[in-house]
Structures are given as C-alpha cells and as structure tokens.
Amino acid sequence: MTNDLLSLDNVTVRFGGVAALDKVSFTVRGGQVAALIGPNGAGKTTAFNAISRLVRPAEGRIHFDGKDLLRLDAAALSGLGIARTFQNLALWPGMTVLENVMVGGHARGRVGFVTSLLGRPARREDGELRARAYAMLDWFGVSDVAHRECKGLPFGTLKRVELARALISDPTLLLLDEPAGGLAHGDVRELGELLLRLRDERDMTLLLVEHHMQFVMGISDYVVALDFGRNLVAGTPAELRDSPELVEAYLGTPA
Ligand SMILES: Nc1ncnc2c1ncn2[C@@H]1O[C@H](COP(=O)(O)OP(=O)(O)OP(=O)(O)O)[C@@H](O)[C@H]1O
C-alpha cells in the first residue's frame, strides 16, 4: 500500500504567544511505520494532540483517509479509525486486564461499559467483545494475566495491555506516544518486533513519537524531525542517519 493515509499541511498551533507548531507539514503513507522525532519541546506531542483533536490548530489542514479532520465534529472522530496510546499508561489500575481492554471496544460498541460492569445479563454483543479482547490479549502474549488487576503487573506487560486496548477498536492508524519509554532493553527489542508485526500481519499504519533513537531508526520506514515547532528534516532512517541538521538540533552547533 502506498496511499497517503494522514497528511498535515502547514499546521500551526499556538499557546498564547508561543507557536508550538509553526506551519508543520508531513505525510504518512498507509502501511508505514512513521516516527516523529526532535528535541524536547519540538512540538511532537502537540502534533499528536492536533491529530487526535485534543488541541485545535489555528491554521492548516489535517487529512485522514481522504477526510478533512478539522471539519469533523468530535462525535464523528471516534469511529474514524484512529487510536492512540499515551506516554504514561492510561489504564485503570483496579480493573482487570480484560476489563481494561474491553473499555477500548466499548468506545465503539453499543453496550454501555458501566452496564456491563454492573453485571447485567450478558448480551451477545458483550460476549463478542469479550472474545475479541481475549484474542487481542493472546496476540500480544498476555492472555495469561487477563483476570489479574492491572495494579502491580510489570510495566512491560502493561504496555502490551495498552496496545491490546488501543487495537480492539480495529483502527487503521495507531498513534504511539513514547512506546519505548521506561522499558528495559529486552522489552524494547520485543516491542519493536511487535510493532513490525502489526504493520505486516494486521496491515496497520503506525505513527510514533519517540526519543529512543536506536529503536526509531531500527523500525521506522519514514522519520519526520521537528525542531522549535518547525519541520527540520524528513526521510528514511538511512537518509537521516548522518543528517547534519539533526546532529545540530540534538547536540547544538559545533564550536
Ligand atoms: N498546553 C500548553 N500550554 C502552553 N504551552 C504548551 C502547551 N503544550 C505544549 N506547550 C509548549 O509547546 C511547545 C511544544 O511542546 P510539545 O510538548 O509538543 O513538545 P515535544 O516535542 O512533545 O516535547 P517532549 O519531547 O519534551 O515531550 C513547548 O514549548 C511547550 O512548552
């Protein structure tokens, strides 16, 4: 697949007098693993927030799957096929792993999640959701903890649970905010393999914000670097590896 799935076109986001994004443009093609990189404060999270409509750009356009995202109302967004994970895990600690994953599906399904938690007679839709949640946990290799509370489980396991929850709504595009953050070396490698399997086996498109450069360069098809809210450079990892602009942005101008 080589179609343009997501495109930002001259997007500007201002917070008071500060332009967190200043005419930022980039395109993510369907079936790609793409990454947004850049030093602290470059505007990466703001770009994610603009795509998921948590902040509203002052200028510019964002297109997803042929639709003008900024013209859709919030209600139309949920079924559009964009899911995200957060920098700090956004799981309910006192609920079981399975329940947490089912919450992701209820955002899309018709049965109210509170209703199902209250133990009303299981409806067919709820049973289907439960089965899908199990299957998703199984895919991520964590179905053995389905009935454990999230509280107290290892961080690497919880990261997988969060991915399962994001994917249960069957999105086309998955936004991952610092997926490797806080993971041990071995877990980072396994996460990379999982993300590539999502692309290859489930035909997903991924856009990640990430500081772990070795991880980014190892799994991405396309990398967009921002600095001070502006486009800096973009290209394949091979094209960017020796980019003087990138080195300068991270390390400062050579003396
Ligand atoms: N809600 C906000 N109100 C005011 N300023 C903000 C807000 N969110 C972000 N900013 C500012 O916008 C700029 C870009 O921030 P952003 O968090 O998008 O950068 P980032 O590249 O994600 O950084 P990091 O790598 O540290 O997470 C920064 O100068 C930041 O202080």
PDBQT file of the ligand as one rigid body, heavy atoms in Angstrom, charges set to zero:
ROOT
HETATM    1  N1  LIG A 301      -0.915  23.306  26.901  1.00  0.00    +0.000 N 
HETATM    2  C1  LIG A 301       0.143  24.062  26.653  1.00  0.00    +0.000 A 
HETATM    3  N2  LIG A 301       0.179  25.364  27.036  1.00  0.00    +0.000 NA
HETATM    4  C2  LIG A 301       1.239  26.144  26.768  1.00  0.00    +0.000 A 
HETATM    5  N3  LIG A 301       2.334  25.737  26.118  1.00  0.00    +0.000 NA
HETATM    6  C3  LIG A 301       2.365  24.454  25.708  1.00  0.00    +0.000 A 
HETATM    7  C4  LIG A 301       1.284  23.552  25.957  1.00  0.00    +0.000 A 
HETATM    8  N4  LIG A 301       1.614  22.331  25.432  1.00  0.00    +0.000 NA
HETATM    9  C5  LIG A 301       2.844  22.487  24.884  1.00  0.00    +0.000 A 
HETATM   10  N5  LIG A 301       3.296  23.755  25.060  1.00  0.00    +0.000 N 
HETATM   11  C6  LIG A 301       4.579  24.268  24.557  1.00  0.00    +0.000 C 
HETATM   12  O1  LIG A 301       4.663  23.955  23.192  1.00  0.00    +0.000 OA
HETATM   13  C7  LIG A 301       5.985  23.568  22.849  1.00  0.00    +0.000 C 
HETATM   14  C8  LIG A 301       5.970  22.169  22.245  1.00  0.00    +0.000 C 
HETATM   15  O2  LIG A 301       5.653  21.225  23.279  1.00  0.00    +0.000 OA
HETATM   16  P1  LIG A 301       5.437  19.659  22.994  1.00  0.00    +0.000 P 
HETATM   17  O3  LIG A 301       5.046  19.048  24.287  1.00  0.00    +0.000 OA
HETATM   18  O4  LIG A 301       4.551  19.471  21.839  1.00  0.00    +0.000 OA
HETATM   19  O5  LIG A 301       6.920  19.205  22.604  1.00  0.00    +0.000 OA
HETATM   20  P2  LIG A 301       7.506  17.729  22.495  1.00  0.00    +0.000 P 
HETATM   21  O6  LIG A 301       8.330  17.710  21.259  1.00  0.00    +0.000 OA
HETATM   22  O7  LIG A 301       6.431  16.726  22.599  1.00  0.00    +0.000 OA
HETATM   23  O8  LIG A 301       8.455  17.674  23.781  1.00  0.00    +0.000 OA
HETATM   24  P3  LIG A 301       8.886  16.418  24.703  1.00  0.00    +0.000 P 
HETATM   25  O9  LIG A 301       9.823  15.619  23.870  1.00  0.00    +0.000 OA
HETATM   26  O10 LIG A 301       9.596  17.084  25.841  1.00  0.00    +0.000 OA
HETATM   27  O11 LIG A 301       7.635  15.691  25.103  1.00  0.00    +0.000 OA
HETATM   28  C9  LIG A 301       6.816  23.713  24.095  1.00  0.00    +0.000 C 
HETATM   29  O12 LIG A 301       7.424  24.974  24.089  1.00  0.00    +0.000 OA
HETATM   30  C10 LIG A 301       5.782  23.619  25.204  1.00  0.00    +0.000 C 
HETATM   31  O13 LIG A 301       6.207  24.304  26.352  1.00  0.00    +0.000 OA
ENDROOT
TORSDOF 0
